[in-house]
Amino acid sequence: MPKTKTKEKTEPEDNYLVPLDDYLKSGIHIGTKFENQSVKDFIYKTKPSGLKILDVQKVDERLRLGAKFLSQFDPQDILLVCRRETGYKAVKKLAEATGMRCIIGRYLPGTITNTQFSSFIEPKILFACDPWHDKQAVKDAVLCNIPIMALIGSNNSIESIDFAVPCNNKSRKSLPLIFYILAREYLKNKGIIKKDSDFKLKLEDFTDDEL
């Protein structure tokens, strides 16, 4: 009598937004040698060199929840800011794919607080690539009393941040993967696409090979 095949157990990584290997290759889990106490719950371990390693499972969970958080807002009400050059192309591609607004490079003080400013806009949420580099935009968002979502490295503080996504928010490899995932998941949560295969952009579309 033939043996009945048993169903294999599904490993946790099978539920990741992208294959675990893709996360590891991008270095999305690599922190700095500095650890801000406000992000200690996201730290998996510290290497002998002092380098902080983020918990990949928590990174994945926060990316998933972050996309749901953003999907509460219409794209034109979301303002992405990124002063870090390694994120320029990825942020622009996310904005292009979803219809969100974006400011790359220097954010001019007053953009969202001064109605007399020539480029004044009124977003309902700010999404910062790095709360330290984008601190002026974060400061203005606090003044406007609008929620702030931010990518957080091991050295960042989550003070003033309403929703933090722990990750490597500096690397030219991790940032394209992060914004690729968020673009796809945002569109799924908004009902614009139904499944991953409906998302026609590729990771390479978010990557700047010149960096």
Wavefront OBJ file of the C-alpha trace (Angstrom):
o trace
v 0.000 0.000 0.000
v 1.571 3.341 -1.065
v 2.427 5.811 1.619
v 0.288 8.905 1.858
v 2.236 12.053 1.146
v 2.239 14.511 3.982
v 2.018 18.202 3.298
v 5.308 19.953 3.924
v 5.333 22.634 6.560
v 5.485 26.148 5.232
v 8.557 27.965 6.465
v 8.071 31.555 7.715
v 10.202 32.890 4.868
v 7.645 31.569 2.361
v 5.372 34.371 3.508
v 7.891 37.146 2.929
v 7.020 39.866 0.439
v 10.067 38.835 -1.607
v 12.317 35.779 -1.270
v 14.515 35.914 1.813
v 17.587 35.689 -0.396
v 16.573 38.926 -2.128
v 16.413 40.674 1.230
v 19.823 39.387 2.248
v 21.478 40.237 -1.089
v 20.200 43.813 -0.847
v 21.625 44.257 2.653
v 18.251 45.512 3.854
v 19.070 44.139 7.320
v 22.421 45.888 7.721
v 22.466 48.663 10.285
v 25.274 50.868 11.559
v 27.578 50.569 14.568
v 25.270 52.930 16.415
v 22.003 51.887 18.030
v 19.332 54.355 18.996
v 17.452 52.999 21.999
v 14.124 53.774 20.361
v 14.764 51.133 17.668
v 16.298 48.434 19.869
v 13.299 46.132 19.395
v 14.148 45.881 15.692
v 17.748 44.800 16.295
v 18.399 41.076 15.828
v 22.028 40.996 16.932
v 25.288 42.918 17.145
v 28.333 41.588 15.317
v 31.745 41.464 17.067
v 32.674 44.552 15.016
v 29.776 46.427 16.636
v 27.658 46.444 13.473
v 23.939 46.172 14.202
v 21.887 43.613 12.295
v 18.162 44.199 11.909
v 15.576 41.441 12.240
v 14.595 40.597 8.644
v 11.225 39.225 9.701
v 10.396 42.504 11.439
v 11.599 44.466 8.405
v 9.233 42.431 6.228
v 6.339 42.848 8.674
v 6.791 46.613 8.846
v 7.021 46.935 5.067
v 3.749 45.043 4.761
v 2.056 47.189 7.409
v 3.643 50.340 5.994
v 2.065 49.726 2.601
v -1.315 49.267 4.298
v -0.772 52.446 6.278
v 0.004 54.426 3.106
v -2.977 52.907 1.302
v -5.320 54.770 3.656
v -4.358 57.878 1.680
v -4.937 58.856 -1.933
v -1.646 59.079 -3.845
v -1.864 62.846 -4.411
v -2.092 63.323 -0.631
v 1.193 61.517 0.023
v 4.482 63.433 -0.119
v 7.709 61.438 -0.431
v 10.930 63.231 0.472
v 14.434 61.923 -0.085
v 17.631 63.913 0.257
v 19.826 60.807 0.061
v 21.134 60.444 -3.498
v 21.065 56.638 -3.384
v 17.271 56.795 -3.197
v 16.560 59.338 -5.945
v 15.630 56.976 -8.785
v 13.728 54.558 -6.556
v 11.627 57.343 -5.025
v 10.867 58.833 -8.444
v 9.840 55.424 -9.762
v 7.566 54.815 -6.750
v 5.942 58.192 -7.341
v 5.570 57.444 -11.044
v 4.048 54.014 -10.392
v 1.544 55.162 -7.779
v 0.838 58.844 -8.456
v 2.347 60.005 -5.158
v 4.139 63.348 -4.997
v 7.868 63.418 -4.364
v 10.675 65.842 -3.607
v 14.180 64.551 -4.121
v 17.231 66.508 -3.090
v 16.822 69.562 -0.910
v 13.426 70.161 0.638
v 12.741 73.889 0.890
v 11.483 75.021 4.312
v 7.881 76.182 4.121
v 6.888 73.909 1.241
v 4.001 72.515 3.300
v 3.672 75.250 5.944
v 3.799 78.575 4.075
v 0.749 79.249 1.920
v 2.609 82.136 0.265
v 5.336 79.816 -0.967
v 5.309 79.419 -4.764
v 5.514 75.613 -4.541
v 3.188 75.254 -1.541
v 1.405 71.891 -1.262
v -0.874 70.369 1.375
v -0.131 66.671 1.802
v -2.022 64.582 4.322
v 1.003 62.421 5.135
v 4.773 62.755 4.831
v 6.946 59.770 3.916
v 10.645 60.402 4.659
v 13.477 58.238 3.378
v 15.640 59.182 6.369
v 14.305 61.300 9.259
v 17.782 62.770 9.863
v 18.596 63.765 6.290
v 14.986 64.844 5.755
v 14.690 66.547 9.134
v 13.416 69.866 7.761
v 10.496 68.142 6.055
v 9.816 66.163 9.244
v 9.882 69.380 11.263
v 7.368 71.006 8.921
v 5.110 67.944 9.025
v 5.082 68.112 12.816
v 4.061 71.782 12.588
v 1.260 70.808 10.205
v 0.179 67.999 12.524
v 0.161 65.409 9.725
v 1.310 61.805 10.209
v 4.880 60.872 9.332
v 6.104 57.552 8.006
v 9.849 57.017 7.721
v 12.494 54.462 6.874
v 14.540 53.981 10.026
v 18.127 52.777 10.311
v 19.602 51.427 13.536
v 20.972 54.872 14.373
v 17.746 56.812 13.798
v 15.331 58.042 16.426
v 11.620 57.400 15.972
v 10.710 60.566 17.844
v 7.962 62.388 15.923
v 7.573 59.373 13.610
v 4.091 57.840 13.523
v 5.044 54.749 11.528
v 8.627 53.475 11.312
v 9.979 50.904 8.866
v 13.292 49.501 10.138
v 15.722 48.885 7.290
v 18.984 49.861 5.680
v 17.882 53.331 4.559
v 21.252 54.225 3.051
v 22.284 51.564 0.534
v 21.930 51.802 -3.237
v 20.861 48.139 -3.181
v 18.350 48.166 -0.333
v 16.474 51.364 -1.220
v 15.394 50.193 -4.699
v 14.078 46.941 -3.186
v 12.205 48.818 -0.460
v 10.456 51.184 -2.862
v 9.781 48.402 -5.359
v 7.973 46.443 -2.636
v 6.065 49.481 -1.375
v 4.928 50.436 -4.882
v 3.611 46.946 -5.570
v 1.966 46.486 -2.178
v 0.405 49.967 -2.206
v -1.252 49.250 -5.551
v -2.480 45.875 -4.286
v -3.923 47.415 -1.134
v -5.680 50.097 -3.189
v -7.194 47.390 -5.398
v -5.476 48.735 -8.522
v -3.750 45.387 -9.070
v -4.878 42.051 -7.657
v -1.679 40.023 -7.405
v 2.090 40.347 -7.624
v 2.197 39.242 -11.254
v -0.024 42.187 -12.222
v 2.775 44.574 -11.241
v 4.687 45.047 -14.474
v 7.654 47.005 -13.150
v 10.827 45.143 -12.222
v 13.319 45.762 -9.451
v 15.791 46.931 -12.088
v 13.429 49.808 -12.920
v 14.027 51.192 -9.409
v 17.809 50.729 -9.483
v 20.231 53.468 -10.472
v 23.197 51.735 -12.096
v 25.173 54.968 -12.217
v 25.590 55.083 -8.435
l 1 2 3 4 5 6 7 8 9 10 11 12 13 14 15 16 17 18 19 20 21 22 23 24 25 26 27 28 29 30 31 32 33 34 35 36 37 38 39 40 41 42 43 44 45 46 47 48 49 50 51 52 53 54 55 56 57 58 59 60 61 62 63 64 65 66 67 68 69 70 71 72 73 74 75 76 77 78 79 80 81 82 83 84 85 86 87 88 89 90 91 92 93 94 95 96 97 98 99 100 101 102 103 104 105 106 107 108 109 110 111 112 113 114 115 116 117 118 119 120 121 122 123 124 125 126 127 128 129 130 131 132 133 134 135 136 137 138 139 140 141 142 143 144 145 146 147 148 149 150 151 152 153 154 155 156 157 158 159 160 161 162 163 164 165 166 167 168 169 170 171 172 173 174 175 176 177 178 179 180 181 182 183 184 185 186 187 188 189 190 191 192 193 194 195 196 197 198 199 200 201 202 203 204 205 206 207 208 209 210 211
